Amino acid sequence: MLPKKTRAEIDRLRAEIRGHDRRYYAADNPVISDTEYDGLMRRLKELETEHPEAVTPDSPTQRVGRAAISDFAAVRHGAAMLSLDNVYTEEDLREWHARLMKNLPPNENPIFIIEPKIDGLSCALTYEDGKLMRAATRGDGETGEDVTLNARTIHSIPLSLADSAPKKLEVRGEVYISFSDFVKVNEAEQMAGREPFVNPRNCAAGSLRQKNPAITAKRRLRFVAHSFGIWEGGAAVDSETAFLRACEAFGLQPVEHDRAESLENVIRFYYDFKQKRLPRLAFAVDGIVVKVDSYAQQRRLGFTARSPRWAMAFKYPAQQASTIVEKVEFSVGRTGTITPVAKVKPVFCAGVTISSVTLHNFEEIERLGLKVGDQVLIERAGEVIPKVVKVAADLRTGQEKAVVPPKTCPACGGKVIKEEEFVAYRCDNPSCPAQRKRLLLHFASRPALDMQGLGEAVVDQLVDLERIKDVAGLYELKKEDLLKLEFFADKRAENLLAQIIKSCGRPLERLIFGLGIRQVGEKTAETLAQLYDLEGLAGASVEELMRISEVGPVVAASIYGFFHSPETKKLLERLKAAGLNFKRSEKKSTSAKFAGQTFVFTGELATMTREEAEEKVKALGGKASGSVSAKTAYVVAGADAGSKLRKATELGVKVLSEKEFRELTAGL
Ligand code: IVH
């Protein structure tokens, strides 16, 4: 007999999973991360294993993939589209490897192929006699959706294949969007008053599953091949490597891949990739896929109900997690800007525990519709500070509370104001201690005057004990002042003083940036330092400043306002007396590796966008052009390269593959 409580939990899990399926699949709008979804599924499976009598044919566990709910015509796949098993730890990967070795003859050491696990959506393309007949999403693994018209708009999906292709080929791969195109799509969505997509995968899914192919066409989706369902007629392939090579010969873009001769090499690759490649990728990858290369060995290993035994996804920790907003606090920045920060129930995400998430500003809170008590989906990408991507408004209980901007500064009690042209609320008290601390930390930070040893704990004490009031005060500090601080002895005090003295010689752009003038970032500071010495800058008029191409009226007014306040005038005098470098900086010459050389890019690049590639060329002193001539130094050919590649060959211009280009520009 099934206990009532278990029954209730099973029902709840099923309903919850179905709800998430609907959001994920029908609306491309999930509110929980994949890991959390997997967790729900795992728990349901556990209960169903303990109580097999509770299993029903419509339980979410009985499907291969997530449920298909759709307006598109259904397509039955010729061969089921299975999924991959996942592991997150080295131990679990080793276990998989041990099982695998047991099922192979003792003297057979498999070669592994390693591919990135691209975080897009899988798509099956059916070619007959080399012509694209149909494109289908995976759906539930048995039945997907017919998205042929949309797929035909994707440049990396060829409409016809080379003659060498098999008579019938159902090739499978990933449809995805680059980070930069994702940002562009979301900007356009927001401009049109629609909700932005939560992440690139949902954006790719929403773009492929479009009623109007013209919209898909605008989204710059990409496709790479990673497997096949049907291969009939034509020369057969006997390994993953041969398959991927054949794809390339047919005109398809194969997923990038590497070989590993041992499990140890696979593991090394996993960490290396995470450290060196992952942060630079132009698109989302959430792990590596390890496959046994030989098809003979694959056949011997076979499949479980859901996935092949010869492949495993070795995933990187989730970048998203859901949690509850417990309260919203306000932090005061160096210019008095008040930033709302959500204190959330601690949650493990992308390798760290997160309890604080920035909300940027009050407009952002409004955009998200966030209230205290809400369940939110948070995301941490790379080194970036975690942020809220979505509020699960449909899970509200009615107890949630709106976030109200504070009327007084949480640090000094001063008046909080909102200036018309800015979105931010600010504390209007120039001697607010929180602002002073932030400004000192900014002044001492690495991109500014770079004073090591001047961290938060020191700044807090210096301000709280009223040892210093502003940045010039740093240069007036004496050893005795420092010795009064907590944990300061001779050596530490001397080191810090040495750092402060050293900062006097830093180039002017660092000082300008360090002063914390509103609207003046590192890049603008650099431009200003190349045009003026500090006193010249202080005397520049608004009109003059506006003649600088990157300085608009708001920035110009901010610079002018800053230098024309009596406090700044006094501050500059003290900084000058302290010996800081006010001299104009020389124009920086960029690296000249490609000086005088013109590059032409053609076809689809897989690991970076065209813009990123062109940026690299420019950063190395070269030029990027759209047309090939005898003067072109290199043509870089991605997938589907056409007439430009032909022209390059005719003219004898050197052609580089994307990989060669990456090698040439490595380290940038
Ligand atoms: S091979 C039997 N290779 O991950 C499955 N899949 O969970 C054969 N994916 O639906 C798939 N990158 O869409 C394979 N390099 C890769 C992949 C990859 C991403 C997706 C695929 C599949 C899902 C499996």
Boltz pocket constraint, residues with backbone or C-beta under 6 A from the ligand:
constraints:
  - pocket:
      binder: B
      contacts: [[A, 81], [A, 82], [A, 83], [A, 84], [A, 85], [A, 115], [A, 116], [A, 117], [A, 118], [A, 119], [A, 120], [A, 121], [A, 122], [A, 123], [A, 138], [A, 173], [A, 174], [A, 226], [A, 227], [A, 255], [A, 289], [A, 306], [A, 307], [A, 308], [A, 313]]
      max_distance: 6.0
